[in-house]
Amino acid sequence: MNSGKRFRCVLPVFAVLMLGMSLPAQTVKKVEMPDNSELLPLVSELSGKELDAFEVSRSIHDLYKTGLFSDIRVEKKENADASVTLRFLMMPQPYFQKPQVEGEIGVKKKKLRTFMREYYPKDRRYTEEGFQRFLNQMRGFYKRVGFPDAIIKGVVRFSDDGEQAFPVIDVRCGAPVMISRFEFIGRKRYRKIIHLKSGERFNADQLKHDIGRLRRFLKERRFYDAVVRSNVTQSAAGRVKVSVTVKEGPAYKFVVKNAKLDPVEFQDVFQYVLESGLSPSALRVTENNLYFKLLEKGFCHPEVTYRIEGKQVIFTVKNAVRLPVSKVEIQAEEPLKVSTPAYYNRIELSRVETELSMALKKKGFLHPRFSFDYLEKTKTFRVTVKEGKKIRFGKVSVKGANGVFKGAPGIEKGKPFSTDKLRAAVLKMEQALREKGYYNPVVSIQRGKLQGNSVAVTFMVQTGGKRRVSAIYYHGNRKIRKPMINRIIGIRVGDLINVDEIRNLQNRLESSGFFSNVDVMPYEIGSDKLALFIRLKEQRLKTIRYGVGVNSDEGIRFSTTLVWNYLFHRRLTGTLLFRVSPKRQQVYFNISGRQHFMSSVFFAREDKSNYLFSRWGASISYNTTFGRFTNTIFSLEARRNHLANVSVPYDEIEKELQPNYTLSLNSQLLYDRRNNLLYPTKGYYLSLKLEPAMDLSKGQFFMKMLEKTAFFAHRFSFSQTVGQISAPSPENYSVPLPERFFSGGVNSLRISSFEQAGPLFSTGNPMGGRFLALFNAEYTFPLGSGLNGVVFTDVGNVWSEASDASWQSAIKDAGLGVHFKTPLGPVRVEVAWNLDRDAFPSRWKLLFSIGRAF
């Protein structure tokens, strides 16, 4: 708020104050808010009381705290019965909304949008000073990107209710500054990082950004002495000459001596010096990081020093020995246990001391002392404990609780003294008071003097009184309806409320997914009422995402996803997904709620060479989680499968020429303990799927079972998949072709093309099977700069029946490849060789894909 507006606000209050001091006391009969009656609860306490200028000023202050008004005036009207009516007249505080940029923009819209996101004060309070400040920032932006004569003007239009400000910015960029000559001195490989050329518009921001990228690029490759200089000279004609000079200097190497550890384990140790450079402070930090890394790995008392020799930074480790512990001996009067440490070093000593200290404090020993020793011959860790004096609770009393508590929970006279018990008792008492409706209870502790071996404790309780919600006011919700917000917060006018519930309702609003920012401001009205003012900033309810994927089996795959939150004005989310590739087209529409249920309809179409397969259907699902790692899904699905353009002989696929209708009940369990979904190095996951289904076309029941398990241990990973389709009368029933198992491709049997493994029609194309068994193993090793090498092997196949499965008929391949790390997963380039051409005819295959194989 500027000084002028503050003066206009204070002046009426000052006049009311002077009037109240010079005349007999007057009673406020009525309080009016012509345009903002919803906020009356914030000032309703004035009604029925004597006119008090300080109370009026406090009410104005509360109204200003909402952030909705730029000016507030109070008018006093005298009534016939000598009472007064107060009218609060408020001018809305406008907020910056999306601007409109017109004229000769001169720069790419993407760059302008990036600038707007960083500097434009969207959804902030509108002030003329703030708007002019933004225009100045925009003028500076245009000068930096090569338009020194840019003319930028702006006007602001306000909405009818005065709450929104829509700036219109007129840009006349003028003539740009051009680069007459660009000179680059250094290795050609660095030239591509600088995105400036002769004859282009000069962009100082781009040059600064590229110089920073080049310096980081050199630092990542350990050219710490590299020098990057840029020089810009302007001619009289207004053109500029730009020169960039790069001198690499030596590339340093990090060497760790006298420590037998895998170099991979040192990578995180050097992260700070890689980011900060080869300064003495960065080297000291790295030295400390290496010291603690050695302690973590079990070394006893390592000493780390560094020195620079030529192009090497050498970290020398002394006393890098491990002292393994086979057993622990504790010499103490009290019976104590501690988990056996793996090694005897500083970290383990600290952990053992913490465990023993906590155990003794629970028994009433406040200041225990410890000494440690290590017997190298027997590998024994010896701990000597001096417990000290055992303290007990003396007299326990509670004051100020209004009879709510007869005593402190968990605290009894004569029991061992414990600070943990005291903290737990305080938390329980405060929680119990809040559950009884007290607004903000505070419980403090007063300890008496130590008398003998006992301490008296007094719990001082301040209940804070009770508060009822007198009004709830929302601001900022233009799309989400108020009844929906009321259901989310779960609080109604007239309910008792406390500070925990206010915090919880804010969390519920934030976790609803509808709002990017939530502020809940309570206003106390009198001694027992409270108004809630909730300011909201809505998220975008509709979002569109695009994606492109590629692999050597399917080719290029495009995907588009439309997500629509708050569907049908309910807490529903609609998702429309399209996936298109040369061989496969899929459409999914899914509706999910905030709870566990989900429904969807889908359509898929695939080109299988010998036939064209299409499927459409609908499903309803229920999913839930158990703990952090377990997820279950149950779904009822109805689908229609149909084949067209069939080139398989009639006698081999006669049944498939008619549409097939299937009703299935799918249950799936997923237990996932991987440490990283894209790049797991340890853990495992288990997926178990059971799908009883009914072929409605033939009135035949069948059961599909699919189990998959994968294990990850540092660089090695292993996966196995087993699937089985069973029917009560297998000899008289042929499972519909689209319901069978298929295998082969970049994510299963890599020597085979996509779904080309298993039994074949006479045309040479796969017919699928009832039994699937697949085993994959990989070993990765680092190659540097985000590259990993991989060696793999795959064994498995699809068979018509489980009895047909054998080692001789399994497809076996092995190969090697290169994986490049990206945020979307590894980019994989692999070569697979066939290990058994009797089982599968191909000799070798080159594969390309994005994402993990399993």
ROPA-108651 format. One record per residue (C-alpha): x, y, z. Coordinates in steps of 0.1 Angstrom, whole numbers, plus 5000, padded with zeros to 4 digits. Example, Ala and Ser with C-alpha at 12.3 -4.5 7.8 and 13.67 -1.06 7.14 Angstrom:
2
    c1    c2    c3
  5123  4955  5078
  5137  4989  5071
***
This chain:
854
    c1    c2    c3
  5000  5000  5000
  5015  5034  4991
  5016  5064  5014
  4987  5082  4997
  4963  5053  5001
  4974  5048  5037
  4966  5085  5044
  4932  5082  5029
  4925  5052  5051
  4938  5068  5084
  4921  5102  5079
  4885  5089  5085
  4896  5070  5115
  4913  5101  5130
  4882  5121  5124
  4861  5094  5142
  4886  5094  5170
  4884  5132  5175
  4846  5131  5173
  4844  5103  5199
  4866  5123  5223
  4847  5156  5220
  4811  5142  5222
  4793  5119  5246
  4798  5082  5240
  4776  5069  5211
  4765  5033  5204
  4771  5016  5171
  4737  5004  5160
  4746  4988  5127
  4776  4981  5105
  4772  4981  5068
  4793  4968  5039
  4774  4976  5007
  4797  4956  4983
  4814  4931  5005
  4787  4918  5029
  4805  4884  5031
  4833  4901  5052
  4809  4915  5078
  4820  4889  5104
  4854  4906  5105
  4838  4938  5119
  4805  4925  5133
  4819  4929  5169
  4815  4967  5165
  4778  4964  5164
  4760  4970  5198
  4791  4986  5214
  4802  5021  5221
  4819  5038  5193
  4857  5033  5198
  4881  5047  5172
  4908  5021  5182
  4883  4992  5176
  4874  5008  5142
  4911  5011  5133
  4917  4974  5143
  4888  4963  5120
  4903  4983  5091
  4936  4967  5098
  4920  4932  5096
  4903  4941  5063
  4937  4952  5049
  4953  4920  5059
  4930  4901  5035
  4949  4918  5006
  4917  4925  4987
  4915  4963  4991
  4936  4992  4980
  4916  5018  5000
  4892  5016  5029
  4870  5045  5041
  4846  5046  5071
  4815  5068  5071
  4795  5076  5102
  4758  5082  5100
  4739  5095  5131
  4705  5079  5138
  4675  5095  5154
  4680  5076  5187
  4715  5091  5191
  4732  5058  5179
  4754  5056  5148
  4756  5035  5117
  4791  5027  5103
  4796  5022  5066
  4828  5005  5054
  4835  5016  5018
  4863  4996  5002
  4881  5000  4969
  4891  4966  4955
  4928  4958  4952
  4934  4948  4916
  4958  4920  4907
  4980  4917  4877
  4965  4893  4851
  4978  4880  4818
  4992  4909  4797
  4986  4916  4760
  5018  4924  4740
  5012  4943  4707
  5033  4960  4680
  5067  4950  4666
  5079  4924  4690
  5112  4916  4672
  5121  4886  4694
  5109  4850  4694
  5078  4844  4713
  5094  4817  4733
  5121  4841  4746
  5095  4867  4754
  5074  4841  4773
  5105  4831  4793
  5112  4867  4802
  5075  4872  4813
  5076  4841  4835
  5106  4854  4853
  5097  4891  4857
  5060  4897  4851
  5042  4900  4885
  5012  4879  4876
  4987  4874  4904
  5004  4900  4925
  4988  4932  4938
  4987  4959  4911
  5005  4992  4917
  5015  5018  4892
  5050  5017  4906
  5052  4980  4901
  5039  4983  4865
  5064  5010  4856
  5092  4989  4872
  5082  4960  4849
  5082  4982  4818
  5118  4993  4827
  5128  4957  4831
  5113  4950  4797
  5133  4979  4782
  5165  4965  4797
  5156  4930  4782
  5153  4945  4747
  5186  4963  4750
  5204  4931  4761
  5189  4911  4732
  5200  4937  4706
  5173  4964  4704
  5188  4995  4721
  5162  5019  4706
  5132  4999  4716
  5101  5020  4727
  5079  5002  4752
  5047  5018  4765
  5018  5003  4784
  4983  5010  4796
  4962  4991  4821
  4926  4981  4817
  4906  4970  4848
  4878  4945  4850
  4842  4956  4859
  4846  4946  4895
  4879  4964  4898
  4897  4932  4910
  4918  4924  4879
  4943  4945  4860
  4950  4936  4823
  4981  4955  4810
  4983  4962  4773
  5020  4967  4763
  5029  4983  4730
  5064  4974  4717
  5083  4992  4689
  5116  4973  4688
  5133  4995  4663
  5165  4986  4644
  5186  4958  4658
  5223  4959  4665
  5240  4934  4641
  5272  4915  4644
  5296  4926  4617
  5323  4900  4627
  5325  4871  4650
  5359  4856  4659
  5365  4824  4679
  5400  4816  4691
  5403  4781  4705
  5394  4745  4698
  5367  4740  4671
  5348  4716  4694
  5339  4746  4717
  5327  4768  4689
  5293  4750  4687
  5285  4761  4723
  5285  4798  4713
  5252  4804  4694
  5262  4837  4677
  5273  4842  4641
  5284  4871  4619
  5254  4888  4602
  5230  4880  4631
  5214  4902  4657
  5237  4907  4687
  5222  4892  4719
  5242  4900  4751
  5220  4876  4772
  5227  4848  4748
  5265  4855  4748
  5265  4856  4786
  5245  4824  4788
  5268  4806  4764
  5300  4818  4781
  5286  4804  4813
  5278  4771  4796
  5313  4769  4781
  5329  4775  4815
  5308  4748  4831
  5315  4724  4802
  5353  4729  4807
  5350  4725  4845
  5331  4692  4842
  5360  4679  4821
  5384  4691  4848
  5400  4720  4829
  5402  4741  4861
  5428  4765  4848
  5408  4772  4816
  5404  4808  4806
  5373  4820  4787
  5372  4857  4776
  5348  4876  4755
  5352  4910  4739
  5325  4932  4723
  5334  4964  4705
  5308  4987  4688
  5316  5007  4657
  5304  5041  4648
  5278  5026  4624
  5261  5008  4653
  5274  4973  4645
  5295  4952  4669
  5325  4929  4667
  5325  4899  4690
  5355  4878  4699
  5356  4848  4722
  5390  4833  4733
  5393  4799  4750
  5424  4785  4766
  5420  4750  4781
  5451  4745  4802
  5458  4711  4817
  5431  4685  4825
  5435  4674  4860
  5430  4638  4873
  5419  4628  4908
  5439  4600  4924
  5433  4583  4957
  5463  4564  4971
  5465  4537  4999
  5427  4530  4999
  5414  4499  4983
  5380  4510  4972
  5361  4509  4940
  5366  4542  4921
  5328  4544  4916
  5325  4548  4953
  5345  4580  4951
  5323  4598  4925
  5301  4616  4950
  5332  4626  4970
  5345  4648  4941
  5311  4663  4932
  5318  4696  4951
  5352  4702  4935
  5337  4694  4901
  5311  4721  4906
  5332  4747  4925
  5366  4744  4908
  5401  4737  4920
  5403  4762  4949
  5419  4755  4983
  5385  4756  5001
  5370  4732  4976
  5399  4708  4980
  5395  4709  5018
  5358  4701  5015
  5367  4672  4992
  5393  4661  5017
  5367  4660  5045
  5342  4642  5022
  5368  4615  5015
  5375  4612  5052
  5339  4605  5061
  5334  4582  5031
  5363  4561  5044
  5347  4560  5079
  5314  4549  5063
  5333  4521  5046
  5347  4509  5079
  5382  4524  5081
  5393  4531  5117
  5412  4564  5119
  5421  4575  5083
  5442  4606  5077
  5437  4623  5044
  5460  4649  5028
  5461  4663  4993
  5487  4677  4970
  5488  4688  4934
  5515  4673  4912
  5515  4685  4876
  5481  4675  4862
  5471  4653  4892
  5453  4660  4924
  5466  4632  4947
  5447  4624  4979
  5469  4603  5002
  5453  4581  5029
  5472  4570  5060
  5460  4545  5086
  5435  4531  5061
  5429  4499  5081
  5397  4482  5091
  5391  4468  5126
  5362  4443  5123
  5341  4436  5154
  5330  4401  5162
  5313  4408  5195
  5305  4435  5220
  5311  4434  5257
  5293  4460  5279
  5305  4465  5315
  5276  4481  5334
  5255  4477  5364
  5223  4479  5344
  5216  4452  5317
  5222  4468  5283
  5222  4456  5247
  5235  4473  5216
  5235  4462  5180
  5270  4448  5170
  5289  4473  5148
  5306  4460  5117
  5338  4480  5123
  5355  4500  5151
  5356  4536  5141
  5344  4571  5149
  5309  4567  5133
  5302  4534  5150
  5314  4548  5184
  5290  4577  5180
  5261  4554  5171
  5268  4530  5200
  5271  4559  5224
  5237  4573  5212
  5220  4539  5216
  5233  4534  5251
  5226  4569  5262
  5190  4568  5250
  5185  4534  5268
  5199  4547  5301
  5180  4580  5300
  5147  4560  5297
  5158  4542  5329
  5163  4576  5347
  5201  4581  5343
  5204  4616  5331
  5242  4620  5325
  5258  4586  5317
  5294  4584  5306
  5311  4559  5284
  5346  4547  5275
  5355  4524  5246
  5382  4499  5239
  5391  4475  5211
  5408  4441  5217
  5425  4433  5184
  5433  4397  5191
  5397  4387  5199
  5381  4415  5177
  5361  4425  5207
  5344  4459  5212
  5344  4467  5249
  5322  4494  5264
  5326  4506  5300
  5295  4525  5313
  5293  4548  5343
  5256  4553  5348
  5257  4580  5374
  5228  4588  5397
  5194  4574  5389
  5166  4601  5391
  5129  4594  5397
  5098  4615  5394
  5087  4632  5426
  5054  4650  5431
  5035  4655  5398
  5009  4682  5396
  4988  4699  5369
  4977  4735  5370
  4953  4755  5349
  4937  4726  5331
  4901  4735  5343
  4896  4699  5355
  4903  4683  5322
  4933  4662  5336
  4936  4645  5369
  4972  4639  5362
  4998  4639  5335
  4995  4609  5311
  5024  4584  5315
  5040  4603  5344
  5039  4587  5379
  5056  4595  5411
  5085  4571  5418
  5090  4561  5382
  5123  4567  5364
  5127  4603  5353
  5128  4607  5315
  5127  4638  5293
  5112  4617  5265
  5083  4609  5288
  5078  4646  5296
  5077  4655  5259
  5053  4627  5252
  5031  4638  5280
  5030  4674  5268
  5021  4663  5233
  4993  4641  5246
  4979  4668  5268
  4979  4694  5240
  4963  4670  5216
  4936  4660  5242
  4928  4697  5248
  4925  4704  5210
  4902  4674  5207
  4880  4689  5234
  4876  4721  5213
  4903  4744  5228
  4918  4766  5201
  4955  4768  5209
  4964  4751  5242
  5000  4754  5254
  5015  4731  5281
  5048  4740  5297
  5068  4722  5324
  5083  4735  5356
  5109  4713  5373
  5116  4715  5410
  5150  4712  5426
  5166  4679  5429
  5159  4665  5464
  5177  4633  5470
  5171  4613  5439
  5137  4627  5429
  5125  4658  5410
  5090  4674  5413
  5073  4683  5381
  5045  4708  5375
  5026  4709  5342
  5013  4745  5335
  4983  4744  5311
  4970  4774  5292
  4939  4762  5274
  4936  4793  5251
  4898  4791  5251
  4874  4778  5224
  4867  4793  5190
  4838  4787  5167
  4839  4795  5130
  4816  4825  5124
  4823  4829  5087
  4844  4814  5058
  4855  4836  5030
  4872  4825  4998
  4891  4846  4973
  4907  4835  4940
  4885  4806  4931
  4871  4815  4897
  4866  4779  4884
  4863  4757  4915
  4829  4761  4930
  4825  4769  4967
  4805  4738  4976
  4834  4717  4964
  4859  4736  4985
  4836  4732  5015
  4837  4695  5010
  4874  4695  5008
  4881  4715  5039
  4854  4697  5059
  4847  4727  5082
  4813  4745  5084
  4802  4777  5101
  4795  4770  5137
  4821  4743  5141
  4847  4744  5168
  4882  4748  5154
  4918  4747  5166
  4952  4756  5151
  4958  4719  5141
  4926  4718  5121
  4935  4751  5104
  4968  4736  5094
  4951  4704  5082
  4925  4721  5061
  4953  4740  5044
  4971  4707  5037
  4938  4692  5023
  4934  4722  4999
  4970  4719  4988
  4969  4682  4983
  4936  4684  4963
  4956  4692  4932
  4934  4722  4923
  4955  4750  4938
  4991  4760  4934
  4991  4783  4964
  4968  4783  4995
  4969  4808  5024
  4945  4804  5053
  4943  4834  5076
  4922  4832  5108
  4907  4864  5123
  4896  4863  5159
  4864  4881  5165
  4859  4886  5202
  4869  4859  5226
  4850  4830  5212
  4846  4835  5174
  4869  4832  5145
  4865  4840  5108
  4886  4821  5081
  4898  4840  5051
  4912  4815  5025
  4931  4829  4995
  4935  4805  4966
  4955  4804  4934
  4941  4778  4911
  4962  4754  4890
  4956  4750  4854
  4927  4725  4852
  4935  4713  4817
  4970  4703  4806
  4983  4687  4774
  5015  4667  4773
  5033  4654  4742
  5058  4627  4738
  5079  4609  4712
  5094  4575  4716
  5113  4552  4693
  5126  4516  4691
  5138  4493  4664
  5106  4471  4666
  5079  4498  4663
  5097  4527  4649
  5087  4562  4659
  5058  4565  4684
  5039  4597  4691
  5017  4602  4722
  4994  4629  4733
  4978  4632  4768
  4950  4655  4778
  4944  4657  4815
  4913  4675  4827
  4910  4680  4865
  4877  4689  4882
  4856  4670  4856
  4819  4676  4857
  4825  4700  4887
  4835  4670  4908
  4868  4658  4922
  4873  4637  4891
  4902  4637  4867
  4897  4628  4831
  4926  4616  4810
  4925  4612  4772
  4955  4594  4758
  4965  4589  4721
  4994  4567  4710
  5003  4564  4673
  5030  4544  4656
  5032  4527  4621
  5021  4494  4636
  4999  4504  4665
  4972  4530  4673
  4957  4533  4708
  4931  4556  4725
  4923  4555  4762
  4898  4577  4781
  4900  4573  4818
  4881  4589  4847
  4895  4587  4882
  4885  4601  4915
  4905  4611  4946
  4897  4578  4962
  4904  4544  4948
  4880  4539  4919
  4887  4544  4883
  4868  4537  4850
  4880  4538  4815
  4871  4530  4779
  4897  4521  4753
  4903  4513  4716
  4934  4497  4701
  4943  4488  4665
  4975  4468  4655
  4989  4456  4622
  5001  4420  4627
  5012  4415  4591
  4989  4385  4586
  4959  4402  4600
  4946  4435  4613
  4937  4433  4650
  4913  4457  4667
  4900  4458  4703
  4877  4481  4722
  4861  4478  4756
  4855  4494  4790
  4867  4486  4826
  4861  4497  4862
  4890  4494  4886
  4897  4497  4923
  4933  4503  4935
  4948  4506  4969
  4982  4506  4986
  4995  4487  5016
  5024  4505  5032
  5051  4522  5011
  5059  4494  4986
  5027  4474  4979
  5000  4483  4954
  4970  4462  4943
  4946  4467  4915
  4913  4449  4909
  4894  4456  4877
  4863  4442  4858
  4868  4445  4821
  4847  4438  4791
  4863  4438  4756
  4856  4430  4720
  4884  4415  4698
  4882  4413  4661
  4905  4404  4632
  4903  4418  4597
  4923  4415  4564
  4933  4379  4575
  4958  4362  4552
  4962  4330  4573
  4946  4298  4558
  4910  4294  4568
  4915  4261  4585
  4942  4275  4608
  4923  4305  4621
  4886  4297  4614
  4874  4307  4648
  4891  4340  4648
  4872  4354  4619
  4842  4361  4641
  4843  4389  4668
  4852  4376  4702
  4837  4390  4734
  4855  4385  4767
  4846  4394  4803
  4874  4392  4828
  4881  4400  4865
  4917  4411  4868
  4936  4413  4900
  4972  4425  4902
  4997  4428  4931
  5029  4449  4927
  5056  4449  4954
  5083  4473  4945
  5115  4479  4965
  5137  4494  4938
  5157  4524  4949
  5152  4542  4915
  5126  4535  4889
  5147  4545  4859
  5182  4535  4871
  5178  4509  4899
  5211  4497  4916
  5195  4477  4944
  5162  4462  4954
  5137  4441  4936
  5101  4441  4925
  5074  4414  4922
  5043  4416  4899
  5016  4389  4901
  4986  4390  4879
  4955  4367  4880
  4928  4371  4853
  4898  4347  4853
  4880  4354  4821
  4849  4342  4802
  4848  4338  4764
  4812  4349  4759
  4812  4339  4723
  4818  4302  4732
  4806  4302  4768
  4841  4289  4779
  4860  4299  4810
  4898  4303  4811
  4924  4316  4835
  4954  4338  4827
  4983  4340  4852
  5014  4361  4848
  5042  4365  4873
  5073  4387  4869
  5102  4392  4893
  5133  4414  4889
  5164  4418  4911
  5190  4445  4911
  5224  4444  4928
  5247  4473  4919
  5256  4466  4883
  5239  4432  4879
  5202  4428  4872
  5181  4397  4866
  5144  4392  4856
  5122  4362  4851
  5086  4361  4837
  5063  4331  4837
  5028  4330  4822
  5001  4303  4820
  4966  4301  4804
  4945  4273  4817
  4911  4260  4806
  4889  4232  4821
  4889  4214  4788
  4920  4224  4770
  4917  4198  4743
  4883  4211  4731
  4889  4248  4735
  4912  4271  4716
  4921  4303  4735
  4912  4333  4712
  4942  4346  4694
  4943  4381  4710
  4942  4366  4745
  4973  4344  4740
  5008  4352  4751
  5033  4367  4727
  5070  4374  4731
  5100  4389  4713
  5114  4424  4709
  5138  4449  4725
  5123  4444  4760
  5121  4405  4761
  5139  4382  4736
  5161  4407  4718
  5172  4384  4690
  5135  4382  4679
  5114  4409  4663
  5084  4423  4681
  5061  4394  4692
  5076  4370  4666
  5087  4343  4690
  5068  4311  4696
  5045  4288  4674
  5039  4299  4639
  5012  4298  4613
  5020  4282  4580
  5026  4317  4567
  5055  4321  4591
  5038  4345  4615
  5033  4339  4652
  5001  4324  4666
  5009  4329  4703
  5007  4303  4730
  4994  4293  4764
  5027  4292  4782
  5054  4318  4785
  5088  4316  4802
  5114  4343  4799
  5147  4350  4817
  5168  4381  4812
  5202  4391  4828
  5223  4422  4824
  5257  4435  4837
  5265  4472  4832
  5298  4490  4836
  5307  4527  4834
  5323  4542  4803
  5323  4578  4815
  5303  4609  4806
  5269  4594  4812
  5277  4563  4791
  5274  4527  4804
  5284  4495  4787
  5261  4465  4790
  5265  4427  4785
  5232  4408  4784
  5216  4374  4778
  5180  4363  4772
  5165  4329  4774
  5129  4319  4768
  5100  4314  4744
  5062  4310  4740
  5048  4275  4737
  5014  4261  4727
  5012  4242  4760
  5033  4240  4792
  5042  4204  4783
  5060  4216  4751
  5085  4238  4770
  5121  4226  4769
  5156  4239  4769
  5161  4227  4734
  5132  4247  4720
  5140  4279  4740
  5154  4309  4722
  5188  4319  4735
  5207  4351  4727
  5235  4372  4742
  5249  4405  4733
  5264  4438  4743
  5255  4475  4739
  5258  4511  4751
  5234  4529  4774
  5232  4567  4775
  5216  4582  4806
  5188  4607  4800
  5159  4620  4823
  5135  4597  4803
  5156  4566  4810
  5185  4550  4792
  5189  4554  4754
  5199  4518  4744
  5219  4507  4714
  5225  4470  4715
  5236  4441  4693
  5222  4406  4700
  5236  4373  4687
  5217  4341  4684
  5232  4313  4705
  5210  4285  4691
  5199  4287  4654
  5180  4254  4657
  5155  4272  4679
  5154  4305  4660
  5168  4313  4625
  5181  4348  4629
  5219  4352  4633
  5222  4387  4648
  5201  4419  4653
  5208  4456  4660
  5184  4472  4684
  5176  4508  4694
  5152  4519  4721
  5145  4543  4750
  5138  4530  4784
  5148  4499  4805
  5145  4464  4792
  5128  4453  4824
***
